[in-house]
Amino acid sequence: MQTWTSWKRFPDARRGGLVEAPIGPGVYEVRHVETGEVVAFGHSGNVANALGDLKVSANTGMFGKLFHHTAALPVNDLEYRTCAAGSRSEAKVAAARLSGLRQQYWRKRMQLGWAARHSR
């Protein structure tokens, strides 16, 4: 598994912009630029297609159906990053591991916040 790319803004398809992502297996993450809220995370056998499908869905109004609470977010308020993998199964394992790490982080953060609120 390679490392994450830097965050990139979604390009404007009306101006001929293209998503820069692996045409092969990997993991992707999409977040809101200002808040950092993750709106899509997953693995795919073709990351470029997966991100392209998300973008097309956003332009056709399906974005709200895929990501209920972010339906009001315009695509140009989103950014993405990718991580290439050697195989689809490697991407699946990496996505599960990253998801587990994220859950662990948030549980720990919530516990620290709870402890700080109740120690006063």
C-alpha positions as CSV (number, residue, x, y, z in Angstrom):
1,M,0.0,0.0,0.0
2,Q,1.3,3.4,-0.9
3,T,0.8,6.6,1.0
4,W,-2.1,9.1,0.7
5,T,-1.9,11.8,-2.0
6,S,-2.3,15.4,-0.9
7,W,-5.9,16.7,-0.8
8,K,-7.2,17.9,-4.2
9,R,-10.3,20.0,-5.0
10,F,-12.9,18.3,-7.2
11,P,-12.4,19.8,-10.7
12,D,-15.2,21.6,-12.5
13,A,-16.4,19.1,-15.1
14,R,-18.1,22.0,-17.1
15,R,-14.6,23.4,-17.7
16,G,-13.2,20.0,-18.7
17,G,-11.5,19.3,-15.3
18,L,-10.6,15.7,-14.6
19,V,-10.2,13.8,-11.3
20,E,-6.6,12.7,-10.7
21,A,-6.7,9.2,-9.2
22,P,-5.4,5.7,-9.8
23,I,-7.0,3.7,-12.6
24,G,-6.7,0.7,-10.4
25,P,-7.4,-0.5,-6.9
26,G,-7.1,1.7,-3.9
27,V,-8.8,3.7,-1.2
28,Y,-10.4,7.2,-1.4
29,E,-11.7,9.8,1.0
30,V,-13.8,12.8,0.2
31,R,-14.3,15.6,2.7
32,H,-15.8,19.1,3.0
33,V,-13.1,21.7,2.6
34,E,-14.0,24.0,5.4
35,T,-15.2,21.6,8.1
36,G,-13.2,18.6,7.3
37,E,-16.3,16.4,7.6
38,V,-15.8,13.1,5.7
39,V,-18.6,12.6,3.2
40,A,-17.3,9.6,1.4
41,F,-14.8,6.9,2.2
42,G,-14.2,3.5,0.6
43,H,-12.2,1.2,-1.6
44,S,-12.6,0.3,-5.2
45,G,-11.0,-1.7,-8.0
46,N,-10.8,1.5,-10.0
47,V,-10.5,4.6,-7.7
48,A,-10.8,7.1,-10.7
49,N,-14.1,5.6,-11.7
50,A,-15.4,5.5,-8.1
51,L,-14.6,9.2,-7.6
52,G,-16.0,10.0,-11.1
53,D,-19.2,8.3,-10.2
54,L,-19.5,10.3,-7.0
55,K,-19.0,13.6,-8.9
56,V,-21.5,12.6,-11.6
57,S,-24.0,11.7,-8.9
58,A,-23.5,15.1,-7.3
59,N,-24.3,16.9,-10.6
60,T,-27.4,14.8,-11.1
61,G,-28.9,15.3,-7.7
62,M,-28.1,11.8,-6.5
63,F,-25.5,13.2,-4.0
64,G,-28.2,13.8,-1.4
65,K,-29.4,10.2,-1.7
66,L,-25.8,8.9,-1.2
67,F,-24.9,11.3,1.6
68,H,-28.1,12.4,3.3
69,H,-26.7,15.1,5.6
70,T,-24.5,16.7,3.0
71,A,-27.0,17.1,0.3
72,A,-26.6,20.9,0.4
73,L,-22.8,20.8,-0.2
74,P,-21.8,21.9,-3.7
75,V,-19.1,19.7,-5.3
76,N,-16.7,22.6,-5.4
77,D,-16.8,22.6,-1.6
78,L,-15.3,19.1,-1.5
79,E,-11.8,17.7,-1.8
80,Y,-10.5,14.2,-2.1
81,R,-7.4,12.1,-1.6
82,T,-6.5,8.6,-2.7
83,C,-4.2,5.8,-1.8
84,A,-3.2,3.3,-4.5
85,A,-3.1,-0.5,-3.6
86,G,-1.6,-3.5,-5.3
87,S,-4.9,-5.3,-5.6
88,R,-8.6,-4.9,-4.8
89,S,-8.4,-7.2,-1.8
90,E,-5.4,-5.1,-0.5
91,A,-7.5,-2.0,-0.9
92,K,-10.4,-3.6,1.0
93,V,-8.2,-4.6,3.9
94,A,-6.6,-1.2,4.0
95,A,-10.0,0.6,4.0
96,A,-11.1,-1.6,6.9
97,R,-7.9,-0.9,8.8
98,L,-8.2,2.8,8.2
99,S,-11.9,2.8,9.2
100,G,-11.0,1.0,12.4
101,L,-8.2,3.5,13.2
102,R,-10.6,6.4,12.6
103,Q,-13.2,4.8,14.9
104,Q,-10.5,4.3,17.6
105,Y,-9.4,7.9,17.3
106,W,-12.9,9.2,17.7
107,R,-13.7,6.9,20.7
108,K,-10.6,8.1,22.4
109,R,-11.3,11.7,21.6
110,M,-14.8,11.4,23.0
111,Q,-13.6,9.7,26.2
112,L,-11.1,12.5,26.7
113,G,-13.8,15.1,26.2
114,W,-16.1,13.3,28.5
115,A,-13.4,13.1,31.2
116,A,-12.5,16.8,30.8
117,R,-16.2,17.8,31.2
118,H,-16.7,15.7,34.3
119,S,-13.5,16.5,36.1
120,R,-14.5,20.1,36.8
